[in-house]
């Protein structure tokens, strides 16, 4: 593999006495899609939040696109798009105002044009002046996708992205992640949906109690092995 | 630096736009301040010589309590739909969030003060000393500097409404006392040389608290 997009070495994250992540080592190549599966409390969201610089690692090293997330967090954040359970959108602002706000914060050039393009891409061009508070859940999710990909991130982190997504939003997400308009981004996503979630993945890991318990590449896909791991590792919360 | 200030200003504009639509901070803060003015005026039944001694306390109590009420909303609007994460994900120094939020709170509190002050002088029949303007400005900066950090610290707290004043008032109390002493001196017609130290105290408090809060903000919101 060339220089990986993400290099994780001996990553540990503790919340008080609880170890949420234990000595994670992982490389992900540029343009690849890695899926993280595991029961609730296994550390999937924590791993994503560490990669997104939303929480600091307790120890270990994480390099994204050649940048250390602890010491070069600003530059790392420019490269990251984050899609979470929550929309990260302001209900009292319109769809256009939300994207314009985030666009200004990211210093995007030709912002008006970019906002228009993204709103059209997610099918909200005709609703651009309406307040997000009036949107249905599916529409908010589509706008959230536009927000996450507005600055054309090189790395997209998605926490259960397909949960509750309507078909239109699913299509929009798939289309945008396929890199139709630019270079295909590297994608890391968590999921419980083994059948749907693994569709676009080149690689998958199974997290259990903060440990990377299993790793599998697409050429050696064994869905039954993942299902067995799920059955053997119920929801975790022990210290 | 330009990018830092540009981001902070973008945040201020966003907060002001949301406030103009929802009026969830300005309206309750303004109403509380006006109510306090009326209640003190009606209940204390002050005679002219007493007013100058009591009025500074009334003025700064109204500014502090209404200020805290408004500032407490600063980060609540970021809590809906995880918007605080959205801000933390933005590139740049996260101190920018603190600066933007403090500036936004400052503008809103100054609007409240601009409405409050004419009414205050009308109700209590006091002459208007010009130097009250800078001390109200500095005092409001201090209230917003501390209040913004306390609001960020308590945004995820369960008993937020109780914890915020318990954090906020002990920190701002010295500044409030100094501002009230300076205001009392102004109302009593004392010369600048006699009351300047109170002014300098408030100025120093602002500089120290703004610096400390700015430096501590990133650590507090992350952990």
Interface residues (C-beta under 8 A of the other chain):
Chain A: X52 X53 X54 X55 X56 X74 X75 X77 X78 X80 X82 X84 X85 X86 X87 X88 X89 X90 X91 X92 X93 X97 X101 X102 X104 X105 X106 X107 X140 X147
Chain B: X3 X6 X7 X10 X11 X14 X17 X18 X21 X22 X77 X80 X81 X82 X83 X85 X86 X87 X88 X89 X90 X91 X92 X93 X222 X223
